[in-house]
Amino acid sequence: MEIPSIFLNRILSEVARRGASDLHLSVGSIPMFRINNELAVMEGEEIITIDAVEKIISSMLSPEEVEKLKIEREITAVRVFAGSFRFRLGIFYQKDLPTLSFHYIPGAIKTLNELNIPKVFYDFMKLKCGLVIVAGSYSSGKTTTIASFIEEINRNESKYIITIEDPIEYLFVNKKSIIEQRQVGRDVRSVASGIGYCLNEDVDLVYISEIKREFSSAIPLILELAAGNCLVVMEINADSSVRAIEKILGSIDINLPEESIRYSIADILVGVVTQKLLPKRGGGSALASEIVLMNHAIKSLIREGKIYQIESSVQTFRKEGMISMEKAVEELNKSGEAMI
């Protein structure tokens, strides 16, 4: 096999050139990439061996990261290949063998219009405080949407923005706003300590990427921050708005009165946008977005613990900008934009 650095630069450059989103390297398999939501074999490449994978890992990780991988059996990082291509790197073990995945991070941040992001995000920009949740499964474009949202503010408004990320994916250049990006484990010890810092800062917007290990300890601080200090945009791995809200409710200390928790979340939460990427006719992906906004009726359902009624209630408030995932997918299909 080629020298690891040469192999990776070559193969990842090809992934970026083809417009693929992901590359997967598994022991005993030919490299595979995902393009237009379909997995495909990289023709002409050799079967990946355990020796090759171990050499690739040692060439990419620092001694500290190698030690962390040995202990935790998984690690996520961001690396630059071939001088300019940024990838989110994920390493984990299956059948006691290391597996690598690379997710391409485009260099340029697209606008909300280019991504066909719901117009409700422009309304979120006007808020001084509250919690906005962007939910979706892996590779549903959550981070890309939030990056576009932050960049829209950066281009047009003067705000102080702090991001707490693990790892940092998109890189921002200050324009009208000041954006400080803090990586958990490098720039800040933990998500909780990063949020604690923001509680004592004159900050307008805080973005918190998906929390992997300290969800329960961070949520009360996030709610406190969003209650009056600033607008908080939070990324959650959940395939529906109901499950995103349920995840927050289920994470809070059970010693607190359940009713007070529900009332607190209902008062602080502004909206939940859940994303799904679908195959687009002609290639690429079409974005389907479920939108739940906190009007009086939705707040009441949360306060009363009837969150599973939210989905059926959403269509009643279509004129307010809400839409269920089922309806969003149906409309993309009817318009001919998506292939279902």
Residue frames as qw, qx, qy, qz and C-alpha x, y, z in Angstrom:
[[0.000, 0.886, 0.464, 0.000, 0.00, 0.00, 0.00],
 [0.303, 0.710, -0.052, 0.634, 1.07, 3.62, -0.55],
 [0.247, 0.029, -0.510, 0.823, 2.47, 5.74, 2.26],
 [0.048, -0.607, -0.742, 0.279, -0.59, 6.56, 4.47],
 [0.017, 0.635, 0.116, -0.764, -0.41, 10.33, 3.92],
 [0.086, 0.240, -0.615, -0.746, -0.14, 9.93, 0.14],
 [0.074, -0.314, -0.927, -0.188, -2.98, 7.39, 0.05],
 [0.025, -0.658, -0.616, 0.432, -5.30, 9.58, 2.13],
 [0.045, 0.546, -0.122, -0.828, -4.53, 12.77, 0.21],
 [0.094, 0.089, -0.760, -0.637, -5.21, 10.97, -3.07],
 [0.127, -0.389, -0.905, -0.118, -8.37, 9.15, -2.08],
 [0.057, -0.667, -0.526, 0.525, -9.92, 12.05, -0.12],
 [0.048, 0.404, -0.284, -0.868, -9.17, 14.50, -2.93],
 [0.144, -0.117, -0.836, -0.517, -11.11, 12.14, -5.18],
 [0.106, -0.556, -0.787, 0.244, -14.01, 12.09, -2.69],
 [0.004, 0.634, 0.186, -0.751, -14.15, 15.91, -2.69],
 [0.049, 0.256, -0.560, -0.786, -13.78, 16.09, -6.50],
 [0.142, -0.263, -0.890, -0.344, -16.70, 13.72, -7.05],
 [0.401, -0.370, -0.025, -0.838, -18.92, 15.65, -4.67],
 [0.652, -0.267, -0.709, 0.022, -19.22, 12.70, -2.30],
 [0.434, -0.769, 0.066, -0.464, -20.13, 13.31, 1.34],
 [0.692, -0.557, 0.433, -0.152, -18.41, 10.41, 3.13],
 [0.577, 0.443, -0.686, -0.009, -15.63, 7.84, 2.82],
 [0.824, -0.433, 0.258, -0.260, -15.54, 4.59, 4.81],
 [0.424, 0.514, -0.742, 0.075, -12.46, 2.42, 5.39],
 [0.830, -0.346, 0.284, -0.332, -13.10, -0.98, 6.97],
 [0.229, -0.457, 0.851, 0.117, -10.68, -3.87, 7.38],
 [0.422, 0.129, 0.893, 0.088, -11.35, -6.54, 4.76],
 [0.427, 0.747, 0.499, -0.102, -13.32, -4.22, 2.45],
 [0.433, 0.357, 0.273, 0.781, -12.58, -1.99, -0.52],
 [0.039, -0.246, -0.243, 0.937, -12.92, 1.75, 0.31],
 [0.076, 0.629, 0.734, 0.243, -16.51, 2.94, -0.11],
 [0.048, -0.081, -0.102, 0.990, -17.88, 6.43, -0.53],
 [0.197, 0.635, 0.705, -0.245, -21.36, 7.95, -0.31],
 [0.018, -0.127, 0.313, 0.941, -22.58, 10.07, -3.19],
 [0.479, -0.151, -0.353, -0.790, -26.17, 11.19, -3.75],
 [0.675, -0.300, 0.385, -0.553, -27.11, 9.23, -0.62],
 [0.979, 0.136, -0.101, -0.111, -25.89, 5.95, -2.16],
 [0.557, -0.600, 0.540, 0.196, -22.86, 3.92, -1.08],
 [0.800, 0.577, -0.158, -0.050, -20.48, 2.94, -3.88],
 [0.857, -0.262, 0.194, 0.400, -17.21, 1.00, -4.08],
 [0.065, 0.866, -0.344, -0.358, -14.11, 2.95, -5.13],
 [0.935, 0.344, 0.068, 0.055, -13.13, 0.95, -8.18],
 [0.615, 0.623, -0.318, 0.364, -9.44, 0.16, -8.61],
 [0.238, -0.701, 0.498, -0.451, -8.60, 0.41, -4.90],
 [0.435, 0.161, -0.870, 0.168, -7.15, -2.44, -2.83],
 [0.678, -0.557, -0.464, -0.121, -8.86, -4.22, 0.05],
 [0.158, -0.780, 0.352, -0.493, -8.04, -2.44, 3.31],
 [0.730, -0.031, -0.630, 0.265, -5.85, -4.46, 5.69],
 [0.590, -0.759, -0.240, 0.133, -5.49, -4.12, 9.45],
 [0.636, -0.214, 0.065, 0.738, -1.87, -3.05, 8.95],
 [0.208, 0.447, 0.322, 0.808, -2.96, -0.29, 6.57],
 [0.359, -0.798, -0.361, -0.323, -5.63, 0.98, 8.97],
 [0.677, -0.617, -0.151, 0.372, -3.22, 1.06, 11.91],
 [0.525, -0.005, 0.164, 0.835, -0.64, 2.97, 9.86],
 [0.004, -0.623, -0.375, -0.687, -3.29, 5.47, 8.76],
 [0.519, -0.792, -0.316, -0.063, -4.43, 6.00, 12.35],
 [0.676, -0.462, -0.036, 0.572, -0.89, 6.52, 13.67],
 [0.404, 0.215, 0.265, 0.849, -0.20, 9.00, 10.86],
 [0.131, -0.661, -0.376, -0.636, -3.26, 11.13, 11.72],
 [0.591, -0.754, -0.255, -0.132, -3.48, 11.09, 15.50],
 [0.017, 0.735, -0.511, 0.445, -1.26, 12.68, 18.11],
 [0.346, 0.106, -0.876, 0.318, 0.14, 10.44, 20.90],
 [0.264, 0.048, 0.556, -0.786, -2.53, 11.86, 23.24],
 [0.690, 0.187, -0.119, -0.689, -5.29, 11.04, 20.76],
 [0.591, 0.196, -0.776, -0.098, -3.93, 7.52, 20.25],
 [0.104, 0.032, -0.829, 0.548, -4.08, 6.99, 24.01],
 [0.472, 0.136, 0.288, -0.822, -7.63, 8.37, 24.14],
 [0.701, 0.206, -0.462, -0.503, -8.66, 5.98, 21.35],
 [0.411, 0.134, -0.885, 0.171, -7.22, 3.01, 23.28],
 [0.075, 0.087, 0.716, -0.688, -9.23, 3.93, 26.38],
 [0.469, 0.334, 0.289, -0.765, -12.53, 5.14, 24.88],
 [0.486, 0.169, 0.826, 0.232, -12.46, 2.94, 21.75],
 [0.354, 0.742, 0.484, 0.299, -13.69, 5.85, 19.62],
 [0.288, -0.497, -0.012, 0.819, -12.61, 9.35, 18.70],
 [0.400, 0.804, 0.403, 0.175, -13.81, 12.24, 16.53],
 [0.366, -0.539, 0.147, 0.744, -11.56, 14.91, 15.08],
 [0.528, 0.831, 0.128, -0.120, -11.22, 17.25, 12.11],
 [0.599, -0.334, 0.438, 0.582, -8.26, 17.07, 9.75],
 [0.420, 0.788, -0.150, -0.425, -7.12, 18.85, 6.58],
 [0.762, -0.015, 0.565, 0.317, -5.91, 16.74, 3.64],
 [0.559, 0.437, 0.417, 0.568, -4.20, 17.66, 0.38],
 [0.284, 0.076, -0.030, 0.955, -3.68, 21.16, 1.70],
 [0.247, -0.089, -0.028, -0.965, -7.29, 22.36, 1.63],
 [0.608, -0.265, -0.586, -0.465, -9.89, 19.60, 2.07],
 [0.276, -0.324, 0.622, -0.658, -11.41, 19.47, 5.58],
 [0.647, -0.160, -0.693, -0.275, -12.89, 16.21, 6.83],
 [0.611, -0.489, 0.384, -0.490, -14.50, 15.16, 10.10],
 [0.457, 0.291, -0.840, 0.028, -12.73, 11.96, 11.04],
 [0.766, -0.375, 0.228, -0.470, -14.43, 9.26, 13.06],
 [0.406, 0.322, -0.852, 0.072, -12.58, 6.19, 14.34],
 [0.724, -0.308, 0.339, -0.516, -14.34, 3.40, 16.22],
 [0.069, -0.285, 0.955, 0.039, -14.02, -0.35, 16.77],
 [0.847, 0.076, 0.041, -0.525, -16.23, -3.16, 15.49],
 [0.989, 0.063, -0.131, 0.042, -15.40, -6.85, 15.93],
 [0.672, -0.605, 0.164, 0.395, -12.31, -5.55, 17.77],
 [0.587, 0.203, 0.352, 0.700, -11.04, -3.95, 14.54],
 [0.042, -0.543, -0.103, 0.832, -10.67, -0.20, 13.93],
 [0.378, 0.616, 0.607, 0.331, -12.92, 1.41, 11.31],
 [0.194, -0.319, 0.017, 0.928, -12.53, 4.89, 9.85],
 [0.281, 0.753, 0.573, 0.159, -15.09, 7.28, 8.41],
 [0.269, -0.179, 0.090, 0.942, -14.43, 10.67, 6.81],
 [0.207, 0.795, 0.565, -0.070, -17.16, 13.29, 6.33],
 [0.426, 0.310, 0.208, 0.824, -16.35, 16.09, 3.88],
 [0.120, -0.771, -0.356, 0.514, -16.72, 19.66, 5.20],
 [0.477, 0.713, 0.276, 0.433, -17.09, 22.15, 2.32],
 [0.469, -0.042, -0.146, 0.870, -14.70, 25.08, 2.50],
 [0.132, -0.221, -0.120, -0.959, -17.31, 27.72, 1.64],
 [0.155, 0.341, 0.770, -0.516, -20.36, 28.18, 3.85],
 [0.009, 0.413, 0.670, 0.617, -23.48, 28.31, 1.70],
 [0.262, -0.158, 0.150, -0.940, -26.25, 30.83, 2.32],
 [0.439, 0.186, 0.723, -0.500, -29.61, 29.91, 3.81],
 [0.646, 0.517, -0.021, -0.561, -31.19, 30.42, 0.39],
 [0.393, 0.491, -0.743, -0.230, -28.67, 28.16, -1.35],
 [0.008, 0.095, -0.970, 0.226, -29.43, 25.38, 1.13],
 [0.467, -0.368, -0.548, -0.588, -33.19, 25.95, 0.92],
 [0.222, -0.135, -0.749, 0.609, -33.31, 26.42, 4.69],
 [0.127, -0.731, -0.668, -0.057, -36.77, 27.27, 6.12],
 [0.094, 0.681, 0.058, 0.724, -37.51, 31.01, 6.30],
 [0.634, -0.733, -0.233, -0.083, -38.21, 30.64, 10.03],
 [0.747, -0.167, -0.136, 0.629, -34.45, 30.89, 10.62],
 [0.200, 0.475, 0.064, 0.855, -34.62, 34.56, 9.64],
 [0.507, -0.715, -0.186, -0.443, -37.14, 35.04, 12.47],
 [0.840, -0.393, -0.223, 0.300, -34.81, 33.30, 14.91],
 [0.544, 0.274, -0.092, 0.788, -32.14, 35.92, 14.12],
 [0.161, -0.667, -0.073, -0.723, -34.31, 38.61, 15.72],
 [0.752, -0.572, -0.321, -0.070, -34.46, 36.86, 19.09],
 [0.040, -0.782, 0.458, -0.421, -32.51, 38.11, 22.10],
 [0.286, -0.338, 0.838, -0.318, -32.86, 34.89, 24.11],
 [0.876, 0.126, 0.143, -0.442, -34.44, 31.45, 24.05],
 [0.468, -0.294, 0.811, 0.189, -33.48, 27.97, 22.88],
 [0.709, 0.482, -0.238, -0.456, -33.59, 26.83, 19.25],
 [0.667, -0.230, 0.705, 0.079, -33.02, 23.12, 18.57],
 [0.570, 0.521, -0.473, -0.424, -31.79, 21.82, 15.22],
 [0.702, -0.199, 0.666, -0.155, -32.35, 18.05, 15.17],
 [0.753, 0.490, -0.323, -0.297, -31.77, 15.22, 12.75],
 [0.964, -0.151, 0.160, 0.146, -29.94, 11.94, 12.35],
 [0.536, -0.441, 0.421, 0.584, -26.29, 11.56, 11.35],
 [0.267, -0.043, 0.588, 0.763, -25.40, 13.35, 8.11],
 [0.164, 0.730, 0.662, 0.028, -28.72, 15.20, 7.91],
 [0.315, 0.575, 0.156, 0.739, -27.01, 18.56, 7.48],
 [0.435, -0.818, -0.355, 0.128, -27.59, 19.92, 11.01],
 [0.534, -0.498, 0.070, 0.680, -24.13, 21.44, 11.37],
 [0.316, 0.226, 0.460, 0.798, -24.25, 22.87, 7.84],
 [0.140, -0.776, -0.510, -0.345, -27.60, 24.56, 8.56],
 [0.481, -0.804, -0.191, 0.293, -26.35, 26.12, 11.78],
 [0.525, -0.229, 0.244, 0.782, -23.12, 27.26, 10.11],
 [0.164, 0.479, 0.507, 0.697, -25.19, 28.95, 7.40],
 [0.321, -0.843, -0.421, -0.095, -27.37, 30.59, 10.08],
 [0.548, -0.646, -0.020, 0.531, -24.33, 31.92, 11.95],
 [0.443, 0.000, 0.380, 0.812, -22.68, 33.14, 8.74],
 [0.026, 0.714, 0.517, 0.472, -25.89, 34.99, 7.77],
 [0.412, -0.876, -0.202, 0.145, -25.70, 36.87, 11.06],
 [0.626, -0.372, 0.199, 0.656, -21.96, 37.38, 10.61],
 [0.367, 0.304, 0.455, 0.752, -22.50, 39.06, 7.23],
 [0.091, -0.656, -0.438, -0.608, -25.35, 41.31, 8.29],
 [0.507, -0.810, -0.159, -0.247, -25.32, 42.01, 12.02],
 [0.208, 0.580, -0.586, 0.526, -22.90, 43.05, 14.75],
 [0.834, -0.461, -0.031, -0.300, -23.12, 40.34, 17.38],
 [0.098, -0.577, 0.787, -0.196, -20.83, 38.51, 19.78],
 [0.925, 0.043, -0.205, -0.317, -21.07, 34.78, 19.07],
 [0.242, -0.515, 0.814, -0.118, -19.44, 31.88, 20.92],
 [0.855, 0.113, -0.398, -0.313, -19.48, 28.30, 19.65],
 [0.490, -0.453, 0.718, -0.197, -18.83, 25.24, 21.81],
 [0.813, 0.383, -0.294, -0.327, -17.96, 22.39, 19.47],
 [0.513, -0.420, 0.749, 0.006, -16.57, 18.86, 19.55],
 [0.521, -0.242, 0.117, 0.810, -14.83, 19.05, 17.14],
 [0.196, 0.682, -0.016, -0.705, -14.83, 22.39, 15.28],
 [0.652, 0.368, 0.611, 0.256, -16.01, 21.75, 11.71],
 [0.371, 0.792, 0.259, 0.410, -16.71, 24.97, 9.79],
 [0.484, -0.261, -0.146, 0.822, -14.27, 27.84, 10.25],
 [0.099, 0.919, 0.379, 0.041, -15.64, 31.38, 10.48],
 [0.437, 0.149, -0.015, 0.887, -13.89, 34.63, 9.59],
 [0.062, -0.635, -0.467, 0.612, -15.14, 37.66, 11.52],
 [0.201, 0.511, 0.444, 0.708, -17.11, 40.10, 9.36],
 [0.263, -0.644, -0.047, -0.716, -19.67, 42.30, 11.13],
 [0.806, -0.546, -0.041, -0.224, -19.78, 39.92, 14.11],
 [0.029, -0.603, 0.770, -0.208, -17.15, 38.54, 16.47],
 [0.944, -0.066, -0.203, -0.253, -17.15, 34.73, 16.46],
 [0.141, -0.594, 0.763, -0.215, -15.10, 32.79, 18.99],
 [0.883, 0.049, -0.391, -0.256, -14.96, 29.03, 18.37],
 [0.334, -0.560, 0.687, -0.321, -14.06, 26.84, 21.34],
 [0.721, 0.133, -0.653, -0.190, -13.29, 23.14, 20.99],
 [0.799, -0.514, 0.145, -0.276, -14.14, 20.86, 23.89],
 [0.944, -0.171, 0.102, 0.262, -11.02, 19.22, 25.31],
 [0.633, 0.280, 0.060, 0.719, -8.70, 21.77, 23.71],
 [0.060, 0.478, -0.007, 0.877, -9.99, 25.32, 24.28],
 [0.550, -0.416, 0.215, -0.692, -12.43, 24.46, 27.06],
 [0.174, -0.266, 0.918, -0.236, -12.38, 21.54, 29.49],
 [0.179, 0.335, 0.924, -0.051, -16.00, 20.49, 29.03],
 [0.060, -0.562, -0.556, -0.610, -19.31, 21.59, 27.52],
 [0.429, -0.768, -0.466, 0.098, -20.56, 22.52, 30.99],
 [0.466, -0.515, -0.035, 0.719, -17.55, 24.73, 31.74],
 [0.225, 0.168, 0.443, 0.852, -17.88, 26.38, 28.33],
 [0.218, -0.691, -0.554, -0.410, -21.53, 27.21, 29.03],
 [0.514, -0.686, -0.337, 0.389, -20.61, 28.40, 32.53],
 [0.388, -0.186, 0.151, 0.890, -18.19, 30.88, 30.97],
 [0.007, 0.409, 0.527, 0.745, -20.94, 32.18, 28.66],
 [0.355, -0.735, -0.578, 0.021, -23.23, 32.78, 31.65],
 [0.407, -0.723, -0.111, 0.548, -20.82, 35.50, 32.78],
 [0.351, -0.091, 0.423, 0.831, -20.12, 37.00, 29.34],
 [0.362, 0.579, 0.118, -0.721, -21.82, 39.68, 27.24],
 [0.170, -0.074, 0.863, 0.470, -22.68, 37.22, 24.47],
 [0.527, 0.226, -0.068, -0.816, -25.55, 37.42, 21.94],
 [0.896, 0.186, -0.215, -0.341, -25.57, 33.88, 20.51],
 [0.351, -0.467, 0.810, -0.041, -24.15, 30.57, 21.68],
 [0.811, 0.248, -0.398, -0.349, -24.02, 27.53, 19.40],
 [0.516, -0.410, 0.732, -0.175, -23.60, 24.13, 21.07],
 [0.505, 0.292, -0.722, -0.373, -22.79, 21.21, 18.79],
 [0.853, -0.213, -0.400, -0.258, -24.05, 17.71, 19.50],
 [0.351, -0.630, 0.585, -0.371, -23.20, 16.76, 23.10],
 [0.686, 0.201, -0.690, -0.116, -21.76, 13.28, 23.27],
 [0.557, -0.020, -0.750, 0.357, -20.90, 12.58, 26.90],
 [0.156, -0.185, -0.562, 0.791, -22.27, 15.16, 29.35],
 [0.183, -0.467, -0.552, -0.666, -25.82, 15.76, 28.15],
 [0.490, -0.660, -0.569, 0.017, -27.48, 15.53, 31.56],
 [0.482, -0.502, -0.219, 0.684, -25.06, 17.88, 33.28],
 [0.219, 0.005, 0.280, 0.935, -25.12, 20.43, 30.46],
 [0.089, -0.578, -0.672, -0.454, -28.89, 20.75, 29.88],
 [0.313, -0.798, -0.438, 0.270, -29.73, 22.69, 33.10],
 [0.346, -0.487, 0.127, 0.792, -26.95, 25.18, 32.29],
 [0.148, 0.206, 0.613, 0.748, -28.18, 25.50, 28.69],
 [0.169, -0.727, -0.637, -0.192, -31.69, 26.27, 29.93],
 [0.368, -0.738, -0.218, 0.522, -30.32, 28.84, 32.36],
 [0.317, -0.234, 0.353, 0.849, -28.26, 30.47, 29.60],
 [0.025, 0.345, 0.670, 0.657, -31.22, 30.59, 27.19],
 [0.183, -0.688, -0.673, 0.202, -33.63, 31.89, 29.84],
 [0.032, -0.968, -0.196, 0.155, -32.42, 35.46, 29.54],
 [0.478, -0.570, 0.338, 0.576, -28.73, 35.73, 28.76],
 [0.120, 0.469, -0.569, -0.665, -28.74, 35.08, 25.01],
 [0.857, 0.282, -0.117, -0.415, -30.08, 33.01, 22.14],
 [0.424, -0.386, 0.816, 0.071, -28.84, 29.41, 22.25],
 [0.774, 0.367, -0.322, -0.403, -28.81, 27.21, 19.15],
 [0.513, -0.387, 0.756, -0.127, -28.34, 23.55, 20.04],
 [0.559, 0.312, -0.665, -0.385, -27.73, 20.53, 17.84],
 [0.631, -0.196, 0.651, -0.373, -29.40, 17.26, 18.85],
 [0.189, 0.158, -0.902, -0.353, -29.26, 13.81, 17.27],
 [0.415, 0.298, 0.732, -0.451, -32.97, 12.94, 17.04],
 [0.149, 0.166, 0.765, 0.604, -35.17, 12.03, 14.09],
 [0.143, -0.707, -0.572, -0.391, -38.21, 14.09, 15.15],
 [0.092, -0.589, 0.186, -0.781, -39.04, 17.21, 17.12],
 [0.790, -0.496, -0.083, -0.351, -40.93, 15.13, 19.67],
 [0.920, -0.115, -0.216, 0.307, -37.91, 12.90, 20.32],
 [0.392, 0.446, -0.244, 0.767, -35.63, 15.95, 20.61],
 [0.399, -0.590, 0.127, -0.690, -37.90, 17.44, 23.29],
 [0.927, -0.320, -0.145, -0.135, -38.23, 14.03, 24.96],
 [0.774, 0.191, -0.324, 0.509, -34.44, 13.71, 25.04],
 [0.074, 0.500, -0.295, 0.811, -34.13, 17.00, 26.93],
 [0.670, -0.488, 0.017, -0.559, -36.96, 16.16, 29.33],
 [0.965, -0.163, -0.206, 0.012, -35.45, 12.76, 30.08],
 [0.653, 0.342, -0.358, 0.572, -32.00, 14.14, 30.81],
 [0.143, -0.652, 0.241, -0.704, -32.82, 16.49, 33.67],
 [0.060, 0.190, -0.828, 0.525, -32.26, 15.51, 37.30],
 [0.452, -0.405, -0.734, -0.306, -35.19, 13.34, 38.38],
 [0.324, -0.365, -0.612, 0.622, -35.01, 14.93, 41.86],
 [0.118, 0.108, -0.021, -0.987, -36.53, 18.09, 40.42],
 [0.516, 0.410, 0.575, -0.485, -40.35, 18.28, 40.20],
 [0.432, 0.230, 0.728, 0.479, -41.35, 16.97, 36.76],
 [0.186, 0.854, 0.485, 0.023, -43.98, 19.67, 36.31],
 [0.166, -0.891, 0.113, 0.408, -41.50, 22.49, 36.92],
 [0.440, -0.254, 0.646, 0.570, -39.12, 20.95, 34.35],
 [0.348, 0.518, 0.704, 0.340, -41.85, 20.86, 31.72],
 [0.030, 0.949, 0.284, -0.136, -42.89, 24.45, 32.47],
 [0.335, -0.707, 0.327, 0.531, -39.27, 25.63, 32.26],
 [0.414, -0.011, 0.715, 0.563, -38.69, 23.98, 28.88],
 [0.246, 0.719, 0.627, 0.171, -42.00, 25.27, 27.52],
 [0.086, -0.950, -0.115, 0.278, -41.06, 28.83, 28.52],
 [0.327, -0.658, 0.453, 0.505, -37.49, 28.74, 27.18],
 [0.493, 0.108, 0.743, 0.439, -37.84, 26.69, 24.00],
 [0.255, 0.509, -0.125, -0.813, -38.49, 28.81, 20.89],
 [0.795, 0.418, -0.134, -0.418, -38.64, 26.18, 18.18],
 [0.631, -0.256, 0.709, 0.183, -37.41, 22.81, 16.91],
 [0.605, 0.606, -0.317, -0.408, -36.33, 22.24, 13.30],
 [0.730, -0.196, 0.650, 0.073, -35.76, 18.59, 12.38],
 [0.360, 0.647, -0.459, -0.490, -33.96, 17.81, 9.14],
 [0.798, 0.041, 0.595, 0.088, -33.82, 14.88, 6.73],
 [0.125, 0.561, -0.539, -0.615, -31.87, 14.68, 3.47],
 [0.794, 0.317, 0.489, -0.174, -33.56, 12.87, 0.59],
 [0.509, 0.014, 0.597, 0.620, -32.22, 11.81, -2.82],
 [0.259, 0.665, 0.048, -0.699, -32.77, 14.66, -5.28],
 [0.763, 0.536, 0.355, 0.063, -33.82, 14.17, -8.87],
 [0.501, 0.821, -0.146, 0.232, -30.80, 14.75, -11.07],
 [0.687, 0.139, -0.437, 0.564, -28.36, 14.11, -8.22],
 [0.018, 0.388, -0.360, 0.848, -27.60, 15.67, -4.87],
 [0.194, -0.350, -0.835, 0.377, -29.88, 15.95, -1.86],
 [0.252, -0.593, -0.305, -0.701, -33.19, 17.64, -1.14],
 [0.096, 0.087, -0.664, 0.736, -33.80, 18.99, 2.36],
 [0.468, -0.570, -0.569, -0.363, -37.01, 18.12, 4.20],
 [0.125, 0.212, -0.520, 0.818, -37.60, 20.13, 7.38],
 [0.405, -0.630, -0.661, -0.039, -40.10, 19.57, 10.17],
 [0.099, 0.372, -0.213, 0.898, -40.85, 22.83, 11.97],
 [0.457, -0.639, -0.615, 0.065, -42.39, 23.10, 15.44],
 [0.109, 0.469, -0.169, 0.860, -42.78, 26.59, 16.93],
 [0.250, -0.279, -0.764, 0.526, -43.71, 27.35, 20.51],
 [0.300, -0.430, -0.217, -0.823, -47.13, 28.97, 20.33],
 [0.495, -0.347, 0.423, -0.675, -49.60, 28.81, 23.23],
 [0.933, 0.001, -0.065, -0.355, -51.03, 25.43, 22.21],
 [0.779, 0.310, -0.492, 0.234, -47.64, 23.68, 21.80],
 [0.039, 0.462, -0.589, 0.662, -46.39, 25.16, 25.09],
 [0.700, -0.267, 0.250, -0.613, -49.50, 23.81, 26.81],
 [0.949, 0.112, -0.273, -0.114, -48.88, 20.29, 25.45],
 [0.531, 0.380, -0.587, 0.478, -45.32, 20.36, 26.84],
 [0.240, -0.410, 0.478, -0.739, -46.45, 21.70, 30.23],
 [0.821, -0.138, 0.177, -0.525, -49.10, 18.98, 30.47],
 [0.427, -0.348, 0.830, 0.087, -46.66, 16.24, 29.45],
 [0.749, 0.454, 0.450, -0.175, -48.54, 15.51, 26.21],
 [0.067, -0.636, 0.502, 0.582, -45.55, 15.86, 23.91],
 [0.323, 0.054, 0.882, 0.338, -46.66, 12.94, 21.72],
 [0.327, 0.742, 0.570, -0.136, -49.65, 15.03, 20.66],
 [0.080, -0.692, 0.207, 0.687, -47.37, 17.71, 19.21],
 [0.211, -0.109, 0.767, 0.596, -46.90, 15.94, 15.88],
 [0.122, 0.544, 0.804, 0.206, -50.63, 15.62, 15.22],
 [0.046, -0.846, -0.355, 0.394, -51.18, 19.25, 16.26],
 [0.346, -0.368, 0.324, 0.800, -48.55, 20.77, 14.01],
 [0.189, 0.319, 0.681, 0.632, -50.64, 20.73, 10.82],
 [0.090, -0.821, -0.554, 0.104, -53.29, 22.82, 12.58],
 [0.217, -0.861, 0.017, 0.461, -50.78, 25.67, 12.71],
 [0.693, 0.283, 0.388, 0.537, -49.54, 25.55, 9.12],
 [0.193, 0.895, 0.193, 0.353, -50.29, 29.27, 8.65],
 [0.433, -0.881, 0.186, 0.052, -47.88, 30.01, 11.50],
 [0.298, 0.738, -0.604, -0.043, -45.05, 28.29, 9.62],
 [0.541, -0.328, 0.757, -0.165, -45.23, 24.83, 11.18],
 [0.761, 0.332, -0.410, -0.378, -45.04, 21.61, 9.19],
 [0.859, -0.298, 0.410, -0.071, -44.67, 17.92, 10.03],
 [0.237, -0.452, 0.759, 0.404, -41.89, 15.80, 8.54],
 [0.488, 0.322, 0.807, 0.084, -44.46, 13.61, 6.80],
 [0.367, 0.859, 0.312, -0.175, -45.97, 16.65, 5.05],
 [0.051, -0.819, 0.405, 0.403, -42.55, 18.14, 4.20],
 [0.362, -0.197, 0.848, 0.333, -41.48, 14.88, 2.52],
 [0.461, 0.556, 0.692, -0.022, -44.82, 14.61, 0.73],
 [0.251, 0.914, 0.070, -0.310, -44.46, 18.13, -0.70],
 [0.144, -0.636, 0.632, 0.420, -40.92, 17.50, -1.95],
 [0.423, 0.088, 0.879, 0.202, -42.15, 14.34, -3.63],
 [0.402, 0.734, 0.529, -0.143, -45.13, 16.09, -5.24],
 [0.126, 0.899, -0.166, -0.385, -42.96, 18.93, -6.55],
 [0.881, 0.447, -0.077, 0.134, -40.67, 16.39, -8.20],
 [0.037, 0.856, -0.470, 0.211, -37.64, 17.69, -6.29],
 [0.365, -0.448, 0.792, -0.196, -37.07, 14.51, -4.28],
 [0.626, 0.123, -0.706, -0.309, -37.11, 10.84, -5.25],
 [0.555, -0.329, 0.559, -0.521, -38.99, 8.84, -2.64]]
